[in-house]
Amino acid sequence: MGRMAIGLANRIPQWIEDLWLVWVVSWWLLAVWRKPVQRRGSGNYEIGHRVLLLAGTVMLFWPWRFGGWAVRRFYLPPPALLWAALAVVLAGFALCYWARFTLGGNWSGRIVVKQDHELVRRGPYARIRHPIYTGILLAVAGTLAATCYLGTAAGAALMFIALYIKSQGEEKLLAPVFGDRFAEHLRQTGRFLPRLRRPAAGGATAAD
């Protein structure tokens, strides 16, 4: 691999940070497209996931704030891994946008039920219950692969836990709203990944 290609690969971690910034700004702008809130979920889920998400974000992007251990590398990513990491980040954000536009006005950054809330089961929601979180976690995994810092790995773990907690809170809130339809949705989909085998309608609900 030539010097130019290696030089470009070494710039990938910065490109990934720039992509995150573009995604955050665009996500904030898309937030105007949502229905009014009808009911809010448990504050415990809301507070828990936000605290962990904030801590995970800081560790993911600014690990040096936590001391020397956080910027120790468990692996030195070669150029091929850096390019693969960039592709994973792009794929993650693409999935986020696909899921966001599929949800439309039903989307919310909080654990809530919207007015005229729709149980969306098309697009990525046909196989995954929380594809936006899947996309975020893909982008987090790509970010981790591009840096391989211990602090970044800890941040990625915290972000996974935060999104898992939020997904639990959302499912607990939506289950009584949609009843049997939501129970079927649980059977037919995975939380963050598609089910390898989809049970027939009416089958027992399997744990994620």
N, C-alpha and C positions, 0 to 999 in steps of 0.2 A: 504494500500500500504506500502510495507516494506521500510526500510531505504535505501537499495541499489537502489531500483527503484526510490525513491525520489531524491537520490543523482545523478542518471543518468539524470533524468528530469531536474535538476537544471543546468546541463551542456549543455543543448540544445541551449540556446542563443549563446554560444561560438561555438558550432557545426555549427549553422546557419551562423555565421560570416565566418567560415572556408569554408563552401560551397560557399558563395559569392566570396571568394577569388579564389577558384578553378574555378568557372564559369567565372570570369573576365579574368583570365589567359588563359583559353581554348578559350574564345571568341576572345581574342587578337590573338591567334595562328590561329584560323579559318579565321581571316580577310585576310590572304594571298590568300584565295580562293574567288576571285571575278573578275568580268569583268571590263575592263577599263571604265572610266566615259565618257559619251557623252555630258551630259548637267546637269548643277546644278540648284537647285531651289532657291527660294527667300532667301536672307541673313537674312531677318527679322525673318522668321520661324526658320532658323538655329541658329541664335544667341539667340533668345528667349528661345528655348527649351533647349539649352546647359546651359544657365545661371540658369534656373530653375532646371534642372537636377542636376547640381553641388551643388546648395544650398540644394536641397532635399536629395541628397546622404550624405552630411555632417550632416544634421540634423537626418537622419535615423540611422547612425552608430556612430555618436559622439555628441549626444544631450547635454552632459554636457558642451560643448563649448559655449552654449547659455544661461547659467545661471541655477539657481536652479529650475525655473519653468519647464524647459525642461525635467528634470529627475523626475518630480512628476508623479506618476503612477495614471492613472484613473481606473485601475483594477489590482489586484494582480493575475497573471495567475497561476492557479493550475496545477499540473503535467499533467492531462489529456489534458488541453489546450496546454501545451508546446509540447506534443507529436503530437497533431493535427497540431500545427504550423509547426513543422518539416516536416510533411507529405505534407502540402500545399507548402512549399518551394521546396521540392523535385519534386512535381508535376509541379510546375511552371518552374523549370529548365528543366525538361523533355520535356515540351511543347516547350520551347525555342529551344532546340536542334532539335526536330522534325521539327519545322518550318524552322530552319536554313538550315538543310540538304535538305529540300524540295525546298527551294529557290535556293540553289547552288550558282553559280556565280552571280546571280541577286542581292544578298544581298549587302547592303552598310550601314555603320554607319552614313552616311550623306544623305541629301535630294537630290538625283540625279537620272538621267536616265542613264542606262548603255548602252554600245554598244550591239546591238542585245538583247535588254531587252525583257524578256518574262513576260507576264501577267500570273503569276502562280495561278491556280485555283484548284489545287489538294491538297490532304492531309488536314492539318488544314485550308488551304486557301479556301477550298470548302465552309466553313461556316463562317470564320472570316477573315476580311481583314488584321488585324495586330496581328496575333497570337504570335509573339515574344514579343510584348508589353504586351499582355495578360499574357504570362508566367512571364515576369518581374514583373507585378503588382501582380500576385499571390505570387511570392516570397517576394515582399514587404509586402503584407498583412500577410504572415506567420511571417515575421520578426517583424512586429508591434504586432501581437498576442503574440509573445514570450517575449516581453518587456513591452508593454502597457505604455510607457512613452508619455507624452504630446508632447515632442520634436520629438519623432519618428513618432507620428501621423501627426504632421505638415510636416515632411519630406516626409511621404507617400503621403500627399495631393499635395505637390509641384511636386513630381515625376509623379503623375497621370496627372497633368496639363501639365507638360513638354512633356509627351508622347502623350497626346491629341493634343497639338500644332504641334508636329512633324508629327503625322498621318495626320493632316489637310494639312500640307505643301506637304507631299508626294502625297496625293490624288489630290491636285490642280495641281501638276506637271505631274502626270501620266494620268489624265483625257483626255487631248487633244491628248496624244500619242496613246491611245488605243480606243478612241472614244466610239462607241456604245457598244463594248465589256466591257469597264470599267463601263459604265452606268448600264449595266446588272449586273455586279459584285457588284455594289453598292446596287442594288435592292435585290440581293440574299443573301447578307451577312451582318453581323453586324460589327461595328468597332472593338470592343474588345470582344464581346460576340456573340454567334450564335443568329440569329433571331428565335424567337419562331414560327413565321409563315413566310414561304418563298413565296412571291408573284410569280405568273406565269410570264414567260418571256414576256416582253413587257409592264408589268404593270408600274404604276407610282412609281417613286423613293420615298421611305419613308425616313424621317429623322432618323439619328441614335440616 
